[in-house]
Amino acid sequence: MDEIAPEAEFTADGVLDGRIRLRQARRGYRAGLDAALLAGACDAADGGRVIEAGCGAGGALLAAAARRTGARFVGIERDPAALALARENIAANGLEGRVEALAGDVAKGFRALGLAPFDLAMANPPFFDDPAALRGPAPERAGAWLADEGLAAWTGFMLKAVREGGEILLIHRADRLADLLALLAPKAGSFRIRPVHPFADQPAKRVLVRAIKTGKAPLVLLPPLVLHERDGGKHTAAVEAILRGEAALEWT
């Protein structure tokens, strides 16, 4: 059985207005707004099977499962400490019947897991491929910030992870949108893109991308999600509703 290092420090955080309790390392990679938006954008149908690549301690995985109570979820994580936390969080929230976390490495491909294809694959891939592109993150966060095998490994994993007609859902840097589309387009289409802006008068910093494997519909650029108002409020009303679990991030 995986064990969490006793010397590590942890926090217990409330997700979806306290519906989910998330234990995570104080200094390691921590699920934040990107994970919350990814979970809010997950539109898995009842009876659907969902896989998250790189689930960490389970922030997006558990929030999505709490929102989509008729679907089943599998998280894949290569870091043993994060995997142990994910399993602990699944049990602590009483979701063992619908959610599980498995050891796995995106770089080794989906087929190495020996699992049947899923209806939906989601991920918040590491934002950088090149260590020279940013100041070095703390060692405990390096795996979450730097994709050893590049973004292509993540898109390749997700394309293999879903059945034909299955959904691929990602949140990533807005300046990598062209790369995402180029990597997914040979085998996926029907793209729907929602830009995420820090303020209404600033460029998007994130994009949520939804694609359908073998989809043929035209690309749709949806209205943006704006995170903050200029009056000093922490989040806009729309974002607060998503964070509390009162609203989903719609794809229409």
Summary of the structure (lengths in Angstrom):
residues: 252
radius of gyration: 17.1
end to end distance: 43.5
largest distance: 51.8
contacts: 821
relative contact order: 0.14
helix: 31%
strand: 28%
